[in-house]
Amino acid sequence: MLRGWHAADLTEAAFAVEITDSACSPKIDAGDIVIVEPMRSVEPGGFVAAYVDGIKTGVIRKYRPKHAIDKDVFQLVSTNEDFPTIDVSRDNPGRILGRAVKVIKNL
């Protein structure tokens, strides 16, 4: 049992992602599983799953809005300084897939 968290808290749209890099270390490491809930609102500083068209891949990063009104302009910030921040805008489109709600650590 996971204390304070239950699968019943998720919608049918929730999904799991296995992390393959160390971009969010030490909080989230390669091999960890992140549960993503598309129906929950994202918050500045919170972890999100996003797809970035320019690099044609999905990422888990911290969400940083860059514009008060235009929700299509934001940054995806790594917690590992060895990975760059990704700027999402009209020139480098991307979209938020959902909010990360649980990390299951790989033992």
N, C-alpha and C positions, 0 to 999 in steps of 0.2 A: 504494500500500500504506500502511496505517496502522500505524505502528510500535507494538508492544506490545498491539495489539488486532486481533482477527480475528472475522469474522462467524461462524465456527465456534464461537466462545465463547457464542453465543446459543442460546436454545431457540426452538422454533417459535412460542411465545407472545410473543416480543419484537415491539415495534412502534416506529415512529418518529413524532415529533411536531415540527411546525414551530412555532417560537416566534413569537408575534404581538405581544408587548409587551416592555417593558424591566424587568419586575419583578425579574429576577435579574441585571441588569447590575451590574458589568462582566463577570462570569463567563459569563453566557449572555445573548445579545442577540437582539432581533427579527431574524428571518430565519435564525437558527441552527436546526439539526436536532438533536434530543435522541433518543438511542436508549434505550428503556425496556425493562427486563427484569423481567417480573412474577414470575419464579421465584427471584429473588435477594432475600435478606433486606434490610430497610431498617435503617439505622443512624442514631442521633442525629447531626444535622449534615450528613447526606448529602442529596443532591437526590433527590426523588421526584416521580412523576406522581400526582396525586390528583384525585378528582371530589368537589366540594362541592355537596350537594343544595340548600342555601340560596341559592346564587348560580347554580345550574344550569350549571356550567361546569367544565372541567378546568383544572388549573394545574400548573406545575412550580415547586416551592419546596423549601426546606430543611425537613427533618423534625425536629420537636422534640417528644418524648413529654412528656406532662404527668402521667402516672399510671403507677406501677410495675406495676400488674396490669391495669388496664382499657386495652386497646389501642385502644379507640374514642375516647379522649380525647387529642388531640394538637394541635400548632400547625403551620401551614405558614408559614414565615418567608421573606419577600422579602429579597434581599441589597441591593436598592435601597430606601433609606429613604423614598422617595416613595410606596411601596406598603405597605398595612397588613398586619400579621400576621393570618392567618385562624385562628380558634379552632374546632376541630372537637370536637363533643361530642354528647350526646343531643339538646340543643336546636338544634344546627346540624350535622346528620349529614353525614358524608362517608366516603370510603374511599380507601385507598392502592391505586393501580393497578399500581405497580411502582417499581423503583429505577432512577434514571437512571444509565446506565453509560458513556455516551459523548456528547460534544458535538461536532458537526461544524459548524465555524464557517462562516458565510456570508462569502465574500470579496467 
